[in-house]
Each structure stands twice: as structure tokens, then as C-alpha cells.
Amino acid sequence: MQTASLPDSGLAALAPGQRLARGVCRHLRGLDFVSVVELVPTPGLRVDVMALGPKGEIWVIECKSSRADFLSDRKWQGYLDWCDRFFFAVDQAFPLDLLPADAGLILTDPYDADILRMAPEGKLAPARRKALIQAFARHAALRLQGLRDPGSLAG
């Protein structure tokens, strides 16, 4: 992982987990994955990053910015049913011994990331994959529409 020292005026406004997600998304784009942040696959769950690969594979990445952030999260195991691979993304200061050994591991900063441990693969059922890809597309389209015309999403 290379850390760039380029100024980024919007970076300071991001919360710690959002900065981690930014680096993850940048890295995944280099692997030909597209990603969205804060997608709700089912009521009660909101994934930090969902990535869609070139062959239709779906990865979920949970960004943890601190020990307290990890220990207070009781929902992450619910994400396993909504992806082909599940990862935790953390920064260099995070205590890695807290993370389960059977999850993927990404080391990240706001500019880039490295996959330190590939997550085991668990194939989604075709109907769930189709529903997730549709949710992914709608989420991405709504975000883009909101950027182009912020008033259009009221209602």
C-alpha cells in the first residue's frame, strides 16, 4: 500500500470509517470491482462497502476504525449471508488479534489498501445474487441522481 501525500479537501470531513471505506473502494477499483458504500441488503443491516466484481461476485467489507468500533458491533456476522466473500478493513493501528481468523483482512488508509488475507468463498444462491445486484444498481443510480439533481430524491 502506498500512501500518497496529496491534499484532499473533502477528506477531513469524512468520519474514520468513511476514510477507510474510501481507500478500500480505490483499491478494489484497481481489481476491476465497482463498489457502493452504506448499502442496506435487508432491513436492520447496512454494509460499509459492497463490491461487485467483473464476474458478478459480491464482496462485503466491514470497516472498523477502532477496538471500540469492533467490540460494539454485534451485526457483522449477519453480513455473511449477503456476499460471496466477507472482509474486515482496518488501519495500521488496529489490533489485528481482535479480528476472526476466518474473515478476510484488508489493511487500508484513505488512499489505498492491501488485501492481507483473502476471505473464504461462500457462493450466494442465484435468487439472492440477482436481488443484491438489483439493489446495488438502484443504490448506485440513486446516489448518482442525487449528485446530479439533489432535489429529485425528495419524497
N, C-alpha and C positions, 0 to 999 in steps of 0.2 A: 504494500500500500504506500503510495506516495502522497505526502501531504503538501498541497500547494499553499503558497502564502499570498495568493491573490486576494485583494479586498473583495468583499461581498456585502453590499449594503443591507440586503434583506436577511442575512444570516443571523445577525444579532437579535432580530425579532422572533426567531424560532425558539421553541422550547427544546430542552435537551434531547428528548426522544425524537423530535422532528428533525433535529440536526443529524442524528444517527440515521433516520429513515432517508434523508437526502443523500448521504454517502452510499447507502445500500442501493438506492434506485439508480444512482450514477454508475455504480459497479455492474449492476445487473443489465443495464442498457448495453454495456460493453460485451455482455454474454448473449446478446440478442433477445433479452427479455424486456417486455414492457411492464410497467408497474403503476399501481394506484395506491394511494395512502388512505387509511381510515375507511376501509370498505366494511360494510355490515353484511356478512354472509347469511345470518339468521338473527332474529331478534335476541338481544342480550349479548351478542358478540360483535366486537369491532376489531378487525385486524389492523395492525400498524402498516404493514406493506403486503399487498398481494401482487405477485408477479406471474405473468403469463409468458411461457416460453414459446419458441418457434414451432414446436411440435404439439402445442396445446397443453403442455404440462403446467401445473399450478403449484406455486410455492407460496407459503405464508411465512413472513418474517416478523417476529415479535421483537421490538426494540426495547432494551432495558438500559436505563441511564444510571441506575444505582442499585445498591443492595436493597434499599428500602422499596424501590420500584418493583424489583423482582419478588421480594417477600410478600408484598401486599397484593400481588396478582394471583387470584385463585381461578382465573378463567382460561389460562393458556392451553391447558390440556383439551379444552373444548374445540380448539382450532385444528386439532389433528384430523378430525373427520371432514375438514373442508380444504384439504390440499393433498398433493402428491408427496411433497417434502415440507418439513417444518424446521425453521431455523430460529435461533436467538441471535440478535445483533447487539453487540456491546462495544464500548470503547476500551482503550488500553488500561484504564484504571479499574475496570470492573473485576471483582473477584471471581475468576472463572470456575473455581471449585464449587460454587453455588449451582451452576447450571447442570441439568441432567446430561449424562454422557450419551444418551441415545437420541439427542436432538442435534441438528446441525448447528454450526457455530460460525458466525461472521464477525470479524473484528473490523470496526468502522470508525470513521470520523466524518465530518461534514462534506468531505471532498471525494472520498473513495472508500473502498472496503477490500477485504481479503476473506475468502472462504477458507477458514482453518479446518473445518470438519464438515464433510458433505453429510447431509441428512439422509437417513434411510428412506427408501422409496416405498410408498404405500399407494397403490393405484386407486383413484376415485372411481366410483360407479359411473357409467356413461350418463345417466339421467342427472346426477349431481354435477358432473363436469359441465354438461350443457347449461344447467341453471346458473352455475358460477360464472361461466363465460358470458352469459347474457347479463348477469348482474354487474360484472366487470365492465362490459361495454356501456351499459346505461350509466354507471357511476362515472366513467371517463367522459362520456358525452355530456353529462350534466355539468361536470367540472369545467369542461371547455366552453359550454354555452354560458355558464356563469361568468367566465372571464371575458367572453365577447360581449355579453349583454347582461350585466348584473341584475337588472330589474326584471328580467324574463323569468326568473325562477320563483318569484313571489307567488304564494297561493297555497 
